[in-house]
Amino acid sequence: MPAVVLRVVSDSLDAEMPDFNPALNAQGALDGRKALWIALGSPLETYRLLAANKRAMERLTPAVKLILESDCFSKIGSAVKN
């Protein structure tokens, strides 16, 4: 089965970000209320995180579009059949 994996890194290694780990429950799901309090507790870091995520998504969008519009999957599929 043809597949593509794209990874976008939205922050640098030394970027200061809010620690949302305390907002995770035992199953690993995010508790929205706790996350909101964490975000409100560090507004500048939260803003920087959101801005970095927005930039990353803006760069990811054309890459996904390029892949979806290409014929790479049809070429892979026909190669597997032969």
C-alpha positions as CSV (number, residue, x, y, z in Angstrom):
1,M,0.0,0.0,0.0
2,P,1.6,3.3,-1.0
3,A,2.1,5.8,1.8
4,V,3.7,9.1,2.4
5,V,4.8,10.5,5.8
6,L,5.4,14.3,6.2
7,R,6.8,15.8,9.4
8,V,6.8,19.4,10.2
9,V,8.7,20.7,13.2
10,S,7.2,23.9,14.6
11,D,9.7,24.8,17.2
12,S,13.5,24.9,17.7
13,L,15.3,22.8,20.3
14,D,15.7,25.8,22.6
15,A,12.2,27.2,22.2
16,E,10.4,28.0,25.5
17,M,7.0,26.4,25.5
18,P,4.3,25.9,28.1
19,D,4.4,22.5,29.7
20,F,1.1,20.9,28.9
21,N,2.0,17.5,30.4
22,P,0.1,18.2,33.6
23,A,-3.0,18.6,31.4
24,L,-2.9,15.0,30.3
25,N,-5.0,12.4,32.0
26,A,-4.1,8.8,32.7
27,Q,-5.1,7.7,29.2
28,G,-3.0,10.4,27.6
29,A,-5.9,12.6,26.5
30,L,-5.7,16.4,26.9
31,D,-8.0,17.9,29.6
32,G,-9.1,21.1,27.9
33,R,-9.7,23.0,31.2
34,K,-6.3,22.2,32.6
35,A,-4.7,23.1,29.2
36,L,-6.5,26.4,29.2
37,W,-5.2,27.3,32.6
38,I,-1.6,26.4,31.6
39,A,-1.9,28.5,28.4
40,L,-3.3,31.5,30.4
41,G,-0.5,31.1,32.9
42,S,2.1,31.7,30.2
43,P,0.5,33.8,27.5
44,L,3.7,34.9,25.7
45,E,5.0,31.3,25.4
46,T,1.5,30.2,24.3
47,Y,1.4,32.9,21.7
48,R,4.8,31.9,20.3
49,L,3.7,28.2,20.3
50,L,0.5,29.0,18.3
51,A,2.4,31.3,15.9
52,A,5.0,28.6,15.3
53,N,2.3,26.0,14.7
54,K,0.6,28.3,12.2
55,R,3.8,28.8,10.3
56,A,4.4,25.1,10.2
57,M,0.9,24.4,8.9
58,E,1.4,27.1,6.2
59,R,4.5,25.2,5.1
60,L,2.8,21.8,5.3
61,T,-0.2,22.8,3.2
62,P,1.6,23.2,-0.1
63,A,3.6,20.1,0.4
64,V,0.4,18.0,1.0
65,K,-1.2,19.6,-2.0
66,L,1.8,18.8,-4.2
67,I,1.8,15.2,-3.1
68,L,-2.0,14.8,-3.6
69,E,-1.9,16.3,-7.0
70,S,1.1,14.3,-8.2
71,D,0.8,10.9,-9.9
72,C,3.3,9.3,-7.6
73,F,0.7,6.9,-6.1
74,S,-0.5,5.7,-9.5
75,K,3.1,5.0,-10.5
76,I,3.8,3.0,-7.3
77,G,0.6,1.1,-7.7
78,S,1.4,0.0,-11.3
79,A,4.9,-1.0,-10.3
80,V,3.6,-3.2,-7.6
81,K,1.1,-4.9,-10.0
82,N,3.9,-5.8,-12.5
